[in-house]
Amino acid sequence: MVDRDGSYSYSDVRKVTVKGLEGILQLSEVTPNPASNNAKVLVTISEPMNVNIEIIDLNGRKVLDIMNGTLASTREINFNLSTVPSGTYTLVLRSGDILLTKTFTVTK
């Protein structure tokens, strides 16, 4: 928040859990960030769900499919970025009525 006099302050960091019709789903930050050739993300899931994970560029184009299938528990997802050029991207996780995103940078 920025006040009229130009002063600002930050709120405390909060962990957010998203609960959809099918269950609870959490998505960690992409690490490392910035990434070069490989990165990972931790997906925490309460019960088996069909998930789709992909990387989208700033123009909204799909750059990389990471996963499309059923997850049944907490899992670390590793992905190869060797074919992805330098830039800013969004990792998108879709499952039923849930949509989670994380922004990250690739540097070569």
C-alpha positions in Angstrom: 0.0 0.0 0.0 1.3 3.5 -0.9 -0.1 6.5 1.1 -0.7 9.9 -0.4 2.5 11.2 1.2 4.5 8.5 -0.7 5.2 6.3 2.4 4.5 2.6 2.0 4.5 -0.6 4.1 4.2 -4.3 3.4 1.8 -6.8 4.9 2.9 -10.1 6.5 3.5 -13.0 4.1 0.5 -15.4 4.3 0.2 -19.0 3.1 -2.9 -19.5 1.0 -4.6 -22.8 0.6 -7.1 -23.1 -2.3 -10.0 -25.5 -1.8 -12.0 -26.3 -4.9 -14.9 -28.7 -5.4 -12.5 -31.7 -5.8 -10.3 -30.9 -2.8 -7.4 -28.8 -1.5 -4.5 -27.9 -3.8 -1.3 -25.9 -3.1 1.5 -24.8 -5.4 4.9 -23.6 -4.2 7.1 -21.0 -5.9 9.2 -22.1 -8.9 12.7 -22.7 -7.7 15.3 -21.6 -8.5 14.1 -18.3 -9.7 15.6 -17.1 -12.0 16.1 -20.6 -13.6 18.4 -21.5 -16.4 18.0 -25.2 -17.6 16.0 -26.9 -14.8 13.4 -25.8 -12.3 11.0 -27.5 -9.9 7.7 -26.8 -8.1 6.0 -28.6 -5.2 2.3 -29.5 -5.7 0.4 -30.5 -2.5 -2.9 -32.2 -3.1 -5.5 -33.5 -0.6 -7.0 -36.3 -2.8 -6.4 -37.6 -6.3 -7.1 -35.0 -9.0 -6.6 -34.6 -12.7 -4.1 -31.7 -13.2 -2.7 -29.9 -16.2 0.6 -27.9 -15.7 2.0 -25.8 -18.4 4.3 -22.8 -19.0 2.9 -19.7 -20.7 4.8 -16.7 -22.1 4.0 -13.0 -21.7 1.9 -13.2 -24.9 -0.3 -15.9 -23.6 1.2 -18.7 -25.8 1.9 -22.1 -24.4 5.7 -22.7 -24.3 5.9 -26.1 -22.6 3.6 -28.8 -21.3 4.9 -30.1 -18.0 2.2 -32.5 -16.9 -1.3 -33.7 -17.8 -2.6 -36.5 -15.6 -3.7 -37.6 -12.2 -1.8 -36.6 -9.0 -2.6 -38.5 -5.8 -0.4 -36.9 -3.2 2.3 -34.2 -2.6 4.8 -34.3 -5.4 7.8 -32.4 -6.5 7.6 -31.7 -10.3 10.9 -31.1 -12.1 11.0 -29.7 -15.5 13.6 -29.0 -18.2 13.9 -25.5 -19.5 16.8 -26.0 -21.9 14.5 -25.2 -24.9 12.9 -22.2 -23.3 14.5 -18.8 -24.2 15.3 -16.2 -21.6 12.3 -14.2 -20.4 9.5 -14.0 -17.9 6.9 -16.9 -17.8 3.9 -18.1 -15.9 3.5 -21.6 -14.6 -0.2 -22.5 -14.8 -1.8 -25.4 -12.9 -5.4 -26.2 -13.7 -7.5 -28.8 -11.9 -11.3 -28.8 -12.1 -12.4 -25.4 -10.9 -9.0 -24.4 -9.6 -6.4 -22.3 -11.4 -3.1 -21.5 -9.7 -0.2 -19.5 -11.3 3.4 -18.7 -10.4 5.6 -16.2 -12.3 9.3 -16.9 -12.8 12.2 -15.9 -15.0 14.4 -17.9 -17.3 18.0 -16.6 -17.9 20.5 -18.3 -20.2 
